[in-house]
């Protein structure tokens, strides 16, 4: 079994926190940008507010 410290990490595009690879992201890890649904949703709101 791998230790959590051995797993790849990324930085969230919204909050700037680092997050660790999860098994459910196995197939799409290269496309993952946000650490949570909340950050993903907030990013969409910010982008749509800026375009108005």
mmCIF entry with sequence, helices, sheets and N, C-alpha, C, O atoms, coordinates in Angstrom:
data_MODEL
# 
_entry.id   MODEL 
# 
_entity.id                         1 
_entity.type                       polymer 
_entity.pdbx_number_of_molecules   1 
# 
_entity_poly.entity_id                      1 
_entity_poly.type                           'polypeptide(L)' 
_entity_poly.nstd_linkage                   no 
_entity_poly.nstd_monomer                   no 
_entity_poly.pdbx_seq_one_letter_code       
;(UNK)(UNK)(UNK)(UNK)(UNK)(UNK)(UNK)(UNK)(UNK)(UNK)(UNK)(UNK)(UNK)(UNK)(UNK)(UNK)
(UNK)(UNK)(UNK)(UNK)(UNK)(UNK)(UNK)(UNK)(UNK)(UNK)(UNK)(UNK)(UNK)(UNK)(UNK)(UNK)
(UNK)(UNK)(UNK)(UNK)(UNK)(UNK)(UNK)(UNK)(UNK)(UNK)(UNK)(UNK)(UNK)(UNK)(UNK)(UNK)
(UNK)(UNK)(UNK)(UNK)
;
_entity_poly.pdbx_seq_one_letter_code_can   XXXXXXXXXXXXXXXXXXXXXXXXXXXXXXXXXXXXXXXXXXXXXXXXXXXX 
_entity_poly.pdbx_strand_id                 A 
# 
loop_
_entity_poly_seq.entity_id 
_entity_poly_seq.num 
_entity_poly_seq.mon_id 
_entity_poly_seq.hetero 
1 1  UNK n 
1 2  UNK n 
1 3  UNK n 
1 4  UNK n 
1 5  UNK n 
1 6  UNK n 
1 7  UNK n 
1 8  UNK n 
1 9  UNK n 
1 10 UNK n 
1 11 UNK n 
1 12 UNK n 
1 13 UNK n 
1 14 UNK n 
1 15 UNK n 
1 16 UNK n 
1 17 UNK n 
1 18 UNK n 
1 19 UNK n 
1 20 UNK n 
1 21 UNK n 
1 22 UNK n 
1 23 UNK n 
1 24 UNK n 
1 25 UNK n 
1 26 UNK n 
1 27 UNK n 
1 28 UNK n 
1 29 UNK n 
1 30 UNK n 
1 31 UNK n 
1 32 UNK n 
1 33 UNK n 
1 34 UNK n 
1 35 UNK n 
1 36 UNK n 
1 37 UNK n 
1 38 UNK n 
1 39 UNK n 
1 40 UNK n 
1 41 UNK n 
1 42 UNK n 
1 43 UNK n 
1 44 UNK n 
1 45 UNK n 
1 46 UNK n 
1 47 UNK n 
1 48 UNK n 
1 49 UNK n 
1 50 UNK n 
1 51 UNK n 
1 52 UNK n 
# 
_struct_asym.id          A 
_struct_asym.entity_id   1 
# 
loop_
_struct_conf.conf_type_id 
_struct_conf.id 
_struct_conf.pdbx_PDB_helix_id 
_struct_conf.beg_label_comp_id 
_struct_conf.beg_label_asym_id 
_struct_conf.beg_label_seq_id 
_struct_conf.pdbx_beg_PDB_ins_code 
_struct_conf.end_label_comp_id 
_struct_conf.end_label_asym_id 
_struct_conf.end_label_seq_id 
_struct_conf.pdbx_end_PDB_ins_code 
_struct_conf.beg_auth_comp_id 
_struct_conf.beg_auth_asym_id 
_struct_conf.beg_auth_seq_id 
_struct_conf.end_auth_comp_id 
_struct_conf.end_auth_asym_id 
_struct_conf.end_auth_seq_id 
_struct_conf.pdbx_PDB_helix_class 
_struct_conf.details 
_struct_conf.pdbx_PDB_helix_length 
HELX_P HELX_P1 AA1 UNK A 4  ? UNK A 6  ? UNK A 4  UNK A 6  5 ? 3  
HELX_P HELX_P2 AA2 UNK A 23 ? UNK A 25 ? UNK A 23 UNK A 25 5 ? 3  
HELX_P HELX_P3 AA3 UNK A 29 ? UNK A 31 ? UNK A 29 UNK A 31 5 ? 3  
HELX_P HELX_P4 AA4 UNK A 37 ? UNK A 50 ? UNK A 37 UNK A 50 1 ? 14 
# 
_struct_conf_type.id          HELX_P 
_struct_conf_type.criteria    ? 
_struct_conf_type.reference   ? 
# 
_struct_sheet.id               AA1 
_struct_sheet.type             ? 
_struct_sheet.number_strands   2 
_struct_sheet.details          ? 
# 
_struct_sheet_order.sheet_id     AA1 
_struct_sheet_order.range_id_1   1 
_struct_sheet_order.range_id_2   2 
_struct_sheet_order.offset       ? 
_struct_sheet_order.sense        anti-parallel 
# 
loop_
_struct_sheet_range.sheet_id 
_struct_sheet_range.id 
_struct_sheet_range.beg_label_comp_id 
_struct_sheet_range.beg_label_asym_id 
_struct_sheet_range.beg_label_seq_id 
_struct_sheet_range.pdbx_beg_PDB_ins_code 
_struct_sheet_range.end_label_comp_id 
_struct_sheet_range.end_label_asym_id 
_struct_sheet_range.end_label_seq_id 
_struct_sheet_range.pdbx_end_PDB_ins_code 
_struct_sheet_range.beg_auth_comp_id 
_struct_sheet_range.beg_auth_asym_id 
_struct_sheet_range.beg_auth_seq_id 
_struct_sheet_range.end_auth_comp_id 
_struct_sheet_range.end_auth_asym_id 
_struct_sheet_range.end_auth_seq_id 
AA1 1 UNK A 9  ? UNK A 11 ? UNK A 9  UNK A 11 
AA1 2 UNK A 18 ? UNK A 20 ? UNK A 18 UNK A 20 
# 
loop_
_atom_site.group_PDB 
_atom_site.id 
_atom_site.type_symbol 
_atom_site.label_atom_id 
_atom_site.label_alt_id 
_atom_site.label_comp_id 
_atom_site.label_asym_id 
_atom_site.label_entity_id 
_atom_site.label_seq_id 
_atom_site.pdbx_PDB_ins_code 
_atom_site.Cartn_x 
_atom_site.Cartn_y 
_atom_site.Cartn_z 
_atom_site.occupancy 
_atom_site.B_iso_or_equiv 
_atom_site.pdbx_formal_charge 
_atom_site.auth_seq_id 
_atom_site.auth_comp_id 
_atom_site.auth_asym_id 
_atom_site.auth_atom_id 
_atom_site.pdbx_PDB_model_num 
ATOM 1   N N  . UNK A 1 1  ? 0.845   -1.185 0.000   1.00 0.00 ? 1  UNK A N  1 
ATOM 2   C CA . UNK A 1 1  ? 0.000   0.000  0.000   1.00 0.00 ? 1  UNK A CA 1 
ATOM 3   C C  . UNK A 1 1  ? 0.889   1.247  0.000   1.00 0.00 ? 1  UNK A C  1 
ATOM 4   O O  . UNK A 1 1  ? 1.924   1.289  0.666   1.00 0.00 ? 1  UNK A O  1 
ATOM 5   N N  . UNK A 1 2  ? 0.474   2.237  -0.743  1.00 0.00 ? 2  UNK A N  1 
ATOM 6   C CA . UNK A 1 2  ? 1.214   3.492  -0.814  1.00 0.00 ? 2  UNK A CA 1 
ATOM 7   C C  . UNK A 1 2  ? 0.899   4.379  0.375   1.00 0.00 ? 2  UNK A C  1 
ATOM 8   O O  . UNK A 1 2  ? -0.210  4.361  0.909   1.00 0.00 ? 2  UNK A O  1 
ATOM 9   N N  . UNK A 1 3  ? 1.878   5.141  0.771   1.00 0.00 ? 3  UNK A N  1 
ATOM 10  C CA . UNK A 1 3  ? 1.650   6.146  1.802   1.00 0.00 ? 3  UNK A CA 1 
ATOM 11  C C  . UNK A 1 3  ? 1.073   7.385  1.130   1.00 0.00 ? 3  UNK A C  1 
ATOM 12  O O  . UNK A 1 3  ? 1.334   7.641  -0.045  1.00 0.00 ? 3  UNK A O  1 
ATOM 13  N N  . UNK A 1 4  ? 0.300   8.138  1.869   1.00 0.00 ? 4  UNK A N  1 
ATOM 14  C CA . UNK A 1 4  ? -0.315  9.335  1.308   1.00 0.00 ? 4  UNK A CA 1 
ATOM 15  C C  . UNK A 1 4  ? 0.749   10.328 0.830   1.00 0.00 ? 4  UNK A C  1 
ATOM 16  O O  . UNK A 1 4  ? 0.544   11.049 -0.147  1.00 0.00 ? 4  UNK A O  1 
ATOM 17  N N  . UNK A 1 5  ? 1.877   10.355 1.524   1.00 0.00 ? 5  UNK A N  1 
ATOM 18  C CA . UNK A 1 5  ? 2.945   11.278 1.135   1.00 0.00 ? 5  UNK A CA 1 
ATOM 19  C C  . UNK A 1 5  ? 3.595   10.897 -0.197  1.00 0.00 ? 5  UNK A C  1 
ATOM 20  O O  . UNK A 1 5  ? 4.276   11.721 -0.807  1.00 0.00 ? 5  UNK A O  1 
ATOM 21  N N  . UNK A 1 6  ? 3.393   9.658  -0.653  1.00 0.00 ? 6  UNK A N  1 
ATOM 22  C CA . UNK A 1 6  ? 3.954   9.207  -1.928  1.00 0.00 ? 6  UNK A CA 1 
ATOM 23  C C  . UNK A 1 6  ? 3.054   9.520  -3.120  1.00 0.00 ? 6  UNK A C  1 
ATOM 24  O O  . UNK A 1 6  ? 3.487   9.396  -4.266  1.00 0.00 ? 6  UNK A O  1 
ATOM 25  N N  . UNK A 1 7  ? 1.817   9.921  -2.870  1.00 0.00 ? 7  UNK A N  1 
ATOM 26  C CA . UNK A 1 7  ? 0.863   10.181 -3.944  1.00 0.00 ? 7  UNK A CA 1 
ATOM 27  C C  . UNK A 1 7  ? 1.122   11.546 -4.579  1.00 0.00 ? 7  UNK A C  1 
ATOM 28  O O  . UNK A 1 7  ? 1.630   12.445 -3.908  1.00 0.00 ? 7  UNK A O  1 
ATOM 29  N N  . UNK A 1 8  ? 0.786   11.717 -5.853  1.00 0.00 ? 8  UNK A N  1 
ATOM 30  C CA . UNK A 1 8  ? 0.979   13.009 -6.513  1.00 0.00 ? 8  UNK A CA 1 
ATOM 31  C C  . UNK A 1 8  ? 0.047   14.080 -5.943  1.00 0.00 ? 8  UNK A C  1 
ATOM 32  O O  . UNK A 1 8  ? -1.041  13.775 -5.456  1.00 0.00 ? 8  UNK A O  1 
ATOM 33  N N  . UNK A 1 9  ? 0.485   15.324 -6.011  1.00 0.00 ? 9  UNK A N  1 
ATOM 34  C CA . UNK A 1 9  ? -0.314  16.444 -5.510  1.00 0.00 ? 9  UNK A CA 1 
ATOM 35  C C  . UNK A 1 9  ? -0.452  17.502 -6.595  1.00 0.00 ? 9  UNK A C  1 
ATOM 36  O O  . UNK A 1 9  ? 0.319   17.540 -7.554  1.00 0.00 ? 9  UNK A O  1 
ATOM 37  N N  . UNK A 1 10 ? -1.449  18.357 -6.420  1.00 0.00 ? 10 UNK A N  1 
ATOM 38  C CA . UNK A 1 10 ? -1.677  19.515 -7.292  1.00 0.00 ? 10 UNK A CA 1 
ATOM 39  C C  . UNK A 1 10 ? -2.098  20.684 -6.412  1.00 0.00 ? 10 UNK A C  1 
ATOM 40  O O  . UNK A 1 10 ? -2.405  20.507 -5.233  1.00 0.00 ? 10 UNK A O  1 
ATOM 41  N N  . UNK A 1 11 ? -2.108  21.875 -6.992  1.00 0.00 ? 11 UNK A N  1 
ATOM 42  C CA . UNK A 1 11 ? -2.573  23.081 -6.314  1.00 0.00 ? 11 UNK A CA 1 
ATOM 43  C C  . UNK A 1 11 ? -3.926  23.457 -6.899  1.00 0.00 ? 11 UNK A C  1 
ATOM 44  O O  . UNK A 1 11 ? -4.080  23.511 -8.119  1.00 0.00 ? 11 UNK A O  1 
ATOM 45  N N  . UNK A 1 12 ? -4.904  23.716 -6.043  1.00 0.00 ? 12 UNK A N  1 
ATOM 46  C CA . UNK A 1 12 ? -6.253  24.077 -6.475  1.00 0.00 ? 12 UNK A CA 1 
ATOM 47  C C  . UNK A 1 12 ? -6.230  25.434 -7.181  1.00 0.00 ? 12 UNK A C  1 
ATOM 48  O O  . UNK A 1 12 ? -5.594  26.374 -6.705  1.00 0.00 ? 12 UNK A O  1 
ATOM 49  N N  . UNK A 1 13 ? -6.917  25.532 -8.302  1.00 0.00 ? 13 UNK A N  1 
ATOM 50  C CA . UNK A 1 13 ? -6.955  26.765 -9.094  1.00 0.00 ? 13 UNK A CA 1 
ATOM 51  C C  . UNK A 1 13 ? -7.759  27.868 -8.413  1.00 0.00 ? 13 UNK A C  1 
ATOM 52  O O  . UNK A 1 13 ? -7.590  29.040 -8.748  1.00 0.00 ? 13 UNK A O  1 
ATOM 53  N N  . UNK A 1 14 ? -8.630  27.520 -7.465  1.00 0.00 ? 14 UNK A N  1 
ATOM 54  C CA . UNK A 1 14 ? -9.464  28.510 -6.799  1.00 0.00 ? 14 UNK A CA 1 
ATOM 55  C C  . UNK A 1 14 ? -8.870  28.968 -5.477  1.00 0.00 ? 14 UNK A C  1 
ATOM 56  O O  . UNK A 1 14 ? -8.653  30.162 -5.273  1.00 0.00 ? 14 UNK A O  1 
ATOM 57  N N  . UNK A 1 15 ? -8.605  28.028 -4.581  1.00 0.00 ? 15 UNK A N  1 
ATOM 58  C CA . UNK A 1 15 ? -8.190  28.386 -3.221  1.00 0.00 ? 15 UNK A CA 1 
ATOM 59  C C  . UNK A 1 15 ? -6.682  28.342 -3.011  1.00 0.00 ? 15 UNK A C  1 
ATOM 60  O O  . UNK A 1 15 ? -6.189  28.875 -2.017  1.00 0.00 ? 15 UNK A O  1 
ATOM 61  N N  . UNK A 1 16 ? -5.946  27.725 -3.916  1.00 0.00 ? 16 UNK A N  1 
ATOM 62  C CA . UNK A 1 16 ? -4.497  27.679 -3.801  1.00 0.00 ? 16 UNK A CA 1 
ATOM 63  C C  . UNK A 1 16 ? -3.956  26.622 -2.850  1.00 0.00 ? 16 UNK A C  1 
ATOM 64  O O  . UNK A 1 16 ? -2.746  26.552 -2.635  1.00 0.00 ? 16 UNK A O  1 
ATOM 65  N N  . UNK A 1 17 ? -4.817  25.808 -2.283  1.00 0.00 ? 17 UNK A N  1 
ATOM 66  C CA . UNK A 1 17 ? -4.370  24.743 -1.383  1.00 0.00 ? 17 UNK A CA 1 
ATOM 67  C C  . UNK A 1 17 ? -3.909  23.541 -2.199  1.00 0.00 ? 17 UNK A C  1 
ATOM 68  O O  . UNK A 1 17 ? -4.373  23.311 -3.316  1.00 0.00 ? 17 UNK A O  1 
ATOM 69  N N  . UNK A 1 18 ? -2.993  22.788 -1.619  1.00 0.00 ? 18 UNK A N  1 
ATOM 70  C CA . UNK A 1 18 ? -2.569  21.562 -2.298  1.00 0.00 ? 18 UNK A CA 1 
ATOM 71  C C  . UNK A 1 18 ? -3.550  20.446 -1.967  1.00 0.00 ? 18 UNK A C  1 
ATOM 72  O O  . UNK A 1 18 ? -4.116  20.400 -0.875  1.00 0.00 ? 18 UNK A O  1 
ATOM 73  N N  . UNK A 1 19 ? -3.741  19.548 -2.928  1.00 0.00 ? 19 UNK A N  1 
ATOM 74  C CA . UNK A 1 19 ? -4.593  18.392 -2.697  1.00 0.00 ? 19 UNK A CA 1 
ATOM 75  C C  . UNK A 1 19 ? -3.941  17.169 -3.315  1.00 0.00 ? 19 UNK A C  1 
ATOM 76  O O  . UNK A 1 19 ? -3.126  17.273 -4.232  1.00 0.00 ? 19 UNK A O  1 
ATOM 77  N N  . UNK A 1 20 ? -4.315  16.010 -2.795  1.00 0.00 ? 20 UNK A N  1 
ATOM 78  C CA . UNK A 1 20 ? -3.660  14.752 -3.132  1.00 0.00 ? 20 UNK A CA 1 
ATOM 79  C C  . UNK A 1 20 ? -4.542  13.932 -4.063  1.00 0.00 ? 20 UNK A C  1 
ATOM 80  O O  . UNK A 1 20 ? -5.769  14.020 -4.017  1.00 0.00 ? 20 UNK A O  1 
ATOM 81  N N  . UNK A 1 21 ? -3.903  13.141 -4.901  1.00 0.00 ? 21 UNK A N  1 
ATOM 82  C CA . UNK A 1 21 ? -4.569  12.219 -5.815  1.00 0.00 ? 21 UNK A CA 1 
ATOM 83  C C  . UNK A 1 21 ? -5.562  11.351 -5.060  1.00 0.00 ? 21 UNK A C  1 
ATOM 84  O O  . UNK A 1 21 ? -5.286  10.890 -3.952  1.00 0.00 ? 21 UNK A O  1 
ATOM 85  N N  . UNK A 1 22 ? -6.717  11.136 -5.671  1.00 0.00 ? 22 UNK A N  1 
ATOM 86  C CA . UNK A 1 22 ? -7.740  10.249 -5.113  1.00 0.00 ? 22 UNK A CA 1 
ATOM 87  C C  . UNK A 1 22 ? -8.053  9.160  -6.129  1.00 0.00 ? 22 UNK A C  1 
ATOM 88  O O  . UNK A 1 22 ? -7.930  9.359  -7.337  1.00 0.00 ? 22 UNK A O  1 
ATOM 89  N N  . UNK A 1 23 ? -8.459  8.009  -5.613  1.00 0.00 ? 23 UNK A N  1 
ATOM 90  C CA . UNK A 1 23 ? -8.732  6.871  -6.491  1.00 0.00 ? 23 UNK A CA 1 
ATOM 91  C C  . UNK A 1 23 ? -9.811  7.199  -7.516  1.00 0.00 ? 23 UNK A C  1 
ATOM 92  O O  . UNK A 1 23 ? -9.736  6.738  -8.655  1.00 0.00 ? 23 UNK A O  1 
ATOM 93  N N  . UNK A 1 24 ? -10.822 7.994  -7.129  1.00 0.00 ? 24 UNK A N  1 
ATOM 94  C CA . UNK A 1 24 ? -11.896 8.320  -8.070  1.00 0.00 ? 24 UNK A CA 1 
ATOM 95  C C  . UNK A 1 24 ? -11.414 9.219  -9.210  1.00 0.00 ? 24 UNK A C  1 
ATOM 96  O O  . UNK A 1 24 ? -12.095 9.339  -10.229 1.00 0.00 ? 24 UNK A O  1 
ATOM 97  N N  . UNK A 1 25 ? -10.243 9.853  -9.051  1.00 0.00 ? 25 UNK A N  1 
ATOM 98  C CA . UNK A 1 25 ? -9.671  10.696 -10.098 1.00 0.00 ? 25 UNK A CA 1 
ATOM 99  C C  . UNK A 1 25 ? -8.659  9.941  -10.957 1.00 0.00 ? 25 UNK A C  1 
ATOM 100 O O  . UNK A 1 25 ? -7.955  10.549 -11.764 1.00 0.00 ? 25 UNK A O  1 
ATOM 101 N N  . UNK A 1 26 ? -8.583  8.634  -10.792 1.00 0.00 ? 26 UNK A N  1 
ATOM 102 C CA . UNK A 1 26 ? -7.572  7.816  -11.464 1.00 0.00 ? 26 UNK A CA 1 
ATOM 103 C C  . UNK A 1 26 ? -7.549  8.048  -12.973 1.00 0.00 ? 26 UNK A C  1 
ATOM 104 O O  . UNK A 1 26 ? -6.478  8.229  -13.553 1.00 0.00 ? 26 UNK A O  1 
ATOM 105 N N  . UNK A 1 27 ? -8.713  8.044  -13.612 1.00 0.00 ? 27 UNK A N  1 
ATOM 106 C CA . UNK A 1 27 ? -8.799  8.164  -15.066 1.00 0.00 ? 27 UNK A CA 1 
ATOM 107 C C  . UNK A 1 27 ? -8.645  9.598  -15.568 1.00 0.00 ? 27 UNK A C  1 
ATOM 108 O O  . UNK A 1 27 ? -8.271  9.807  -16.722 1.00 0.00 ? 27 UNK A O  1 
ATOM 109 N N  . UNK A 1 28 ? -8.926  10.587 -14.723 1.00 0.00 ? 28 UNK A N  1 
ATOM 110 C CA . UNK A 1 28 ? -8.961  11.984 -15.179 1.00 0.00 ? 28 UNK A CA 1 
ATOM 111 C C  . UNK A 1 28 ? -7.997  12.899 -14.413 1.00 0.00 ? 28 UNK A C  1 
ATOM 112 O O  . UNK A 1 28 ? -8.205  14.113 -14.383 1.00 0.00 ? 28 UNK A O  1 
ATOM 113 N N  . UNK A 1 29 ? -6.961  12.348 -13.801 1.00 0.00 ? 29 UNK A N  1 
ATOM 114 C CA . UNK A 1 29 ? -6.070  13.143 -12.945 1.00 0.00 ? 29 UNK A CA 1 
ATOM 115 C C  . UNK A 1 29 ? -5.473  14.335 -13.698 1.00 0.00 ? 29 UNK A C  1 
ATOM 116 O O  . UNK A 1 29 ? -5.301  15.401 -13.106 1.00 0.00 ? 29 UNK A O  1 
ATOM 117 N N  . UNK A 1 30 ? -5.160  14.186 -14.966 1.00 0.00 ? 30 UNK A N  1 
ATOM 118 C CA . UNK A 1 30 ? -4.583  15.291 -15.738 1.00 0.00 ? 30 UNK A CA 1 
ATOM 119 C C  . UNK A 1 30 ? -5.564  16.441 -15.921 1.00 0.00 ? 30 UNK A C  1 
ATOM 120 O O  . UNK A 1 30 ? -5.143  17.578 -16.132 1.00 0.00 ? 30 UNK A O  1 
ATOM 121 N N  . UNK A 1 31 ? -6.860  16.167 -15.843 1.00 0.00 ? 31 UNK A N  1 
ATOM 122 C CA . UNK A 1 31 ? -7.888  17.189 -16.040 1.00 0.00 ? 31 UNK A CA 1 
ATOM 123 C C  . UNK A 1 31 ? -8.361  17.828 -14.738 1.00 0.00 ? 31 UNK A C  1 
ATOM 124 O O  . UNK A 1 31 ? -9.053  18.846 -14.777 1.00 0.00 ? 31 UNK A O  1 
ATOM 125 N N  . UNK A 1 32 ? -8.008  17.260 -13.592 1.00 0.00 ? 32 UNK A N  1 
ATOM 126 C CA . UNK A 1 32 ? -8.478  17.768 -12.300 1.00 0.00 ? 32 UNK A CA 1 
ATOM 127 C C  . UNK A 1 32 ? -7.783  19.092 -11.998 1.00 0.00 ? 32 UNK A C  1 
ATOM 128 O O  . UNK A 1 32 ? -6.557  19.183 -12.049 1.00 0.00 ? 32 UNK A O  1 
ATOM 129 N N  . UNK A 1 33 ? -8.586  20.133 -11.678 1.00 0.00 ? 33 UNK A N  1 
ATOM 130 C CA . UNK A 1 33 ? -8.052  21.460 -11.383 1.00 0.00 ? 33 UNK A CA 1 
ATOM 131 C C  . UNK A 1 33 ? -8.431  21.951 -9.993  1.00 0.00 ? 33 UNK A C  1 
ATOM 132 O O  . UNK A 1 33 ? -7.748  22.802 -9.424  1.00 0.00 ? 33 UNK A O  1 
ATOM 133 N N  . UNK A 1 34 ? -9.512  21.421 -9.450  1.00 0.00 ? 34 UNK A N  1 
ATOM 134 C CA . UNK A 1 34 ? -10.055 21.931 -8.195  1.00 0.00 ? 34 UNK A CA 1 
ATOM 135 C C  . UNK A 1 34 ? -10.052 20.860 -7.120  1.00 0.00 ? 34 UNK A C  1 
ATOM 136 O O  . UNK A 1 34 ? -10.203 19.676 -7.421  1.00 0.00 ? 34 UNK A O  1 
ATOM 137 N N  . UNK A 1 35 ? -9.881  21.267 -5.865  1.00 0.00 ? 35 UNK A N  1 
ATOM 138 C CA . UNK A 1 35 ? -9.792  20.308 -4.763  1.00 0.00 ? 35 UNK A CA 1 
ATOM 139 C C  . UNK A 1 35 ? -11.156 19.807 -4.312  1.00 0.00 ? 35 UNK A C  1 
ATOM 140 O O  . UNK A 1 35 ? -11.246 18.768 -3.659  1.00 0.00 ? 35 UNK A O  1 
ATOM 141 N N  . UNK A 1 36 ? -12.217 20.528 -4.650  1.00 0.00 ? 36 UNK A N  1 
ATOM 142 C CA . UNK A 1 36 ? -13.550 20.131 -4.183  1.00 0.00 ? 36 UNK A CA 1 
ATOM 143 C C  . UNK A 1 36 ? -14.622 20.679 -5.122  1.00 0.00 ? 36 UNK A C  1 
ATOM 144 O O  . UNK A 1 36 ? -14.354 21.524 -5.976  1.00 0.00 ? 36 UNK A O  1 
ATOM 145 N N  . UNK A 1 37 ? -15.834 20.180 -4.942  1.00 0.00 ? 37 UNK A N  1 
ATOM 146 C CA . UNK A 1 37 ? -16.968 20.699 -5.715  1.00 0.00 ? 37 UNK A CA 1 
ATOM 147 C C  . UNK A 1 37 ? -17.213 22.162 -5.376  1.00 0.00 ? 37 UNK A C  1 
ATOM 148 O O  . UNK A 1 37 ? -17.591 22.947 -6.246  1.00 0.00 ? 37 UNK A O  1 
ATOM 149 N N  . UNK A 1 38 ? -17.002 22.527 -4.133  1.00 0.00 ? 38 UNK A N  1 
ATOM 150 C CA . UNK A 1 38 ? -17.201 23.918 -3.713  1.00 0.00 ? 38 UNK A CA 1 
ATOM 151 C C  . UNK A 1 38 ? -16.271 24.859 -4.489  1.00 0.00 ? 38 UNK A C  1 
ATOM 152 O O  . UNK A 1 38 ? -16.714 25.889 -4.997  1.00 0.00 ? 38 UNK A O  1 
ATOM 153 N N  . UNK A 1 39 ? -15.003 24.510 -4.578  1.00 0.00 ? 39 UNK A N  1 
ATOM 154 C CA . UNK A 1 39 ? -14.060 25.348 -5.324  1.00 0.00 ? 39 UNK A CA 1 
ATOM 155 C C  . UNK A 1 39 ? -14.416 25.398 -6.806  1.00 0.00 ? 39 UNK A C  1 
ATOM 156 O O  . UNK A 1 39 ? -14.321 26.454 -7.432  1.00 0.00 ? 39 UNK A O  1 
ATOM 157 N N  . UNK A 1 40 ? -14.817 24.282 -7.359  1.00 0.00 ? 40 UNK A N  1 
ATOM 158 C CA . UNK A 1 40 ? -15.209 24.240 -8.778  1.00 0.00 ? 40 UNK A CA 1 
ATOM 159 C C  . UNK A 1 40 ? -16.400 25.153 -9.026  1.00 0.00 ? 40 UNK A C  1 
ATOM 160 O O  . UNK A 1 40 ? -16.430 25.881 -10.019 1.00 0.00 ? 40 UNK A O  1 
ATOM 161 N N  . UNK A 1 41 ? -17.380 25.121 -8.133  1.00 0.00 ? 41 UNK A N  1 
ATOM 162 C CA . UNK A 1 41 ? -18.574 25.948 -8.263  1.00 0.00 ? 41 UNK A CA 1 
ATOM 163 C C  . UNK A 1 41 ? -18.236 27.427 -8.073  1.00 0.00 ? 41 UNK A C  1 
ATOM 164 O O  . UNK A 1 41 ? -18.730 28.268 -8.823  1.00 0.00 ? 41 UNK A O  1 
ATOM 165 N N  . UNK A 1 42 ? -17.404 27.758 -7.086  1.00 0.00 ? 42 UNK A N  1 
ATOM 166 C CA . UNK A 1 42 ? -17.020 29.148 -6.842  1.00 0.00 ? 42 UNK A CA 1 
ATOM 167 C C  . UNK A 1 42 ? -16.264 29.721 -8.029  1.00 0.00 ? 42 UNK A C  1 
ATOM 168 O O  . UNK A 1 42 ? -16.442 30.890 -8.370  1.00 0.00 ? 42 UNK A O  1 
ATOM 169 N N  . UNK A 1 43 ? -15.432 28.920 -8.654  1.00 0.00 ? 43 UNK A N  1 
ATOM 170 C CA . UNK A 1 43 ? -14.666 29.385 -9.804  1.00 0.00 ? 43 UNK A CA 1 
ATOM 171 C C  . UNK A 1 43 ? -15.593 29.751 -10.961 1.00 0.00 ? 43 UNK A C  1 
ATOM 172 O O  . UNK A 1 43 ? -15.385 30.758 -11.637 1.00 0.00 ? 43 UNK A O  1 
ATOM 173 N N  . UNK A 1 44 ? -16.613 28.929 -11.182 1.00 0.00 ? 44 UNK A N  1 
ATOM 174 C CA . UNK A 1 44 ? -17.573 29.216 -12.249 1.00 0.00 ? 44 UNK A CA 1 
ATOM 175 C C  . UNK A 1 44 ? -18.334 30.502 -11.962 1.00 0.00 ? 44 UNK A C  1 
ATOM 176 O O  . UNK A 1 44 ? -18.595 31.280 -12.880 1.00 0.00 ? 44 UNK A O  1 
ATOM 177 N N  . UNK A 1 45 ? -18.695 30.740 -10.702 1.00 0.00 ? 45 UNK A N  1 
ATOM 178 C CA . UNK A 1 45 ? -19.408 31.965 -10.338 1.00 0.00 ? 45 UNK A CA 1 
ATOM 179 C C  . UNK A 1 45 ? -18.515 33.180 -10.543 1.00 0.00 ? 45 UNK A C  1 
ATOM 180 O O  . UNK A 1 45 ? -18.977 34.210 -11.034 1.00 0.00 ? 45 UNK A O  1 
ATOM 181 N N  . UNK A 1 46 ? -17.250 33.075 -10.174 1.00 0.00 ? 46 UNK A N  1 
ATOM 182 C CA . UNK A 1 46 ? -16.311 34.181 -10.321 1.00 0.00 ? 46 UNK A CA 1 
ATOM 183 C C  . UNK A 1 46 ? -16.116 34.532 -11.788 1.00 0.00 ? 46 UNK A C  1 
ATOM 184 O O  . UNK A 1 46 ? -16.108 35.708 -12.150 1.00 0.00 ? 46 UNK A O  1 
ATOM 185 N N  . UNK A 1 47 ? -15.961 33.539 -12.619 1.00 0.00 ? 47 UNK A N  1 
ATOM 186 C CA . UNK A 1 47 ? -15.751 33.769 -14.050 1.00 0.00 ? 47 UNK A CA 1 
ATOM 187 C C  . UNK A 1 47 ? -16.984 34.412 -14.678 1.00 0.00 ? 47 UNK A C  1 
ATOM 188 O O  . UNK A 1 47 ? -16.852 35.344 -15.472 1.00 0.00 ? 47 UNK A O  1 
ATOM 189 N N  . UNK A 1 48 ? -18.183 33.931 -14.336 1.00 0.00 ? 48 UNK A N  1 
ATOM 190 C CA . UNK A 1 48 ? -19.395 34.501 -14.919 1.00 0.00 ? 48 UNK A CA 1 
ATOM 191 C C  . UNK A 1 48 ? -19.641 35.922 -14.410 1.00 0.00 ? 48 UNK A C  1 
ATOM 192 O O  . UNK A 1 48 ? -20.186 36.746 -15.145 1.00 0.00 ? 48 UNK A O  1 
ATOM 193 N N  . UNK A 1 49 ? -19.255 36.222 -13.185 1.00 0.00 ? 49 UNK A N  1 
ATOM 194 C CA . UNK A 1 49 ? -19.422 37.567 -12.638 1.00 0.00 ? 49 UNK A CA 1 
ATOM 195 C C  . UNK A 1 49 ? -18.465 38.548 -13.317 1.00 0.00 ? 49 UNK A C  1 
ATOM 196 O O  . UNK A 1 49 ? -18.813 39.712 -13.515 1.00 0.00 ? 49 UNK A O  1 
ATOM 197 N N  . UNK A 1 50 ? -17.272 38.092 -13.673 1.00 0.00 ? 50 UNK A N  1 
ATOM 198 C CA . UNK A 1 50 ? -16.299 38.952 -14.336 1.00 0.00 ? 50 UNK A CA 1 
ATOM 199 C C  . UNK A 1 50 ? -16.714 39.301 -15.760 1.00 0.00 ? 50 UNK A C  1 
ATOM 200 O O  . UNK A 1 50 ? -16.363 40.373 -16.251 1.00 0.00 ? 50 UNK A O  1 
ATOM 201 N N  . UNK A 1 51 ? -17.440 38.434 -16.424 1.00 0.00 ? 51 UNK A N  1 
ATOM 202 C CA . UNK A 1 51 ? -17.829 38.677 -17.811 1.00 0.00 ? 51 UNK A CA 1 
ATOM 203 C C  . UNK A 1 51 ? -19.040 39.581 -17.934 1.00 0.00 ? 51 UNK A C  1 
ATOM 204 O O  . UNK A 1 51 ? -19.369 40.026 -19.033 1.00 0.00 ? 51 UNK A O  1 
ATOM 205 N N  . UNK A 1 52 ? -19.688 39.852 -16.857 1.00 0.00 ? 52 UNK A N  1 
ATOM 206 C CA . UNK A 1 52 ? -20.876 40.725 -16.904 1.00 0.00 ? 52 UNK A CA 1 
ATOM 207 C C  . UNK A 1 52 ? -20.519 42.163 -17.017 1.00 0.00 ? 52 UNK A C  1 
ATOM 208 O O  . UNK A 1 52 ? -21.404 43.017 -17.067 1.00 0.00 ? 52 UNK A O  1 
# 
